Amino acid sequence: MSATIGEEAMRRIEEKGYNCGLDLDGMNRIIKCGVACHVRRCKVVFVEGI
């Protein structure tokens, strides 16, 4: 699996707006997690941000 899979997951999180409004709900630390699986291989990418 390449690094672009994690980048694609992070792009989708931003694109879909999954993290929007969390800061308004009082969350002051947001960790985004992207998971990609294929057969028995899995890649997890974490990005911390506000």
C-alpha positions in Angstrom: 0.0 0.0 0.0 1.3 3.4 -0.8 1.4 6.7 1.1 -1.3 8.1 -1.3 -3.9 5.8 0.3 -3.5 7.7 3.6 -3.5 11.0 1.7 -6.8 10.0 0.0 -8.4 9.1 3.3 -7.5 12.5 4.8 -8.8 14.3 1.7 -12.1 12.5 2.0 -12.4 13.4 5.7 -11.9 17.1 4.7 -14.2 16.8 1.7 -17.0 15.1 3.5 -16.7 17.5 6.4 -16.6 14.8 9.1 -14.7 17.0 11.4 -16.8 20.2 10.9 -18.5 21.4 14.0 -16.5 19.3 16.5 -14.6 22.4 17.7 -18.0 24.2 18.1 -19.1 21.2 20.3 -16.2 21.9 22.7 -13.7 19.5 21.2 -10.2 21.1 21.5 -8.1 18.2 20.2 -9.2 16.5 17.0 -7.4 13.4 15.6 -8.3 12.3 12.1 -7.9 8.6 11.4 -7.9 7.1 7.9 -8.0 3.3 7.5 -7.5 1.3 4.3 -7.8 -2.5 4.1 -7.2 -4.9 1.3 -7.4 -8.7 1.9 -5.1 -9.1 5.0 -3.2 -5.9 4.7 -4.2 -2.7 6.5 -2.9 0.8 6.7 -3.8 3.4 9.3 -3.0 7.1 9.0 -3.4 9.6 11.8 -3.4 13.4 11.5 -3.7 15.6 14.6 -5.1 19.1 14.1 -7.6 21.6 15.1 
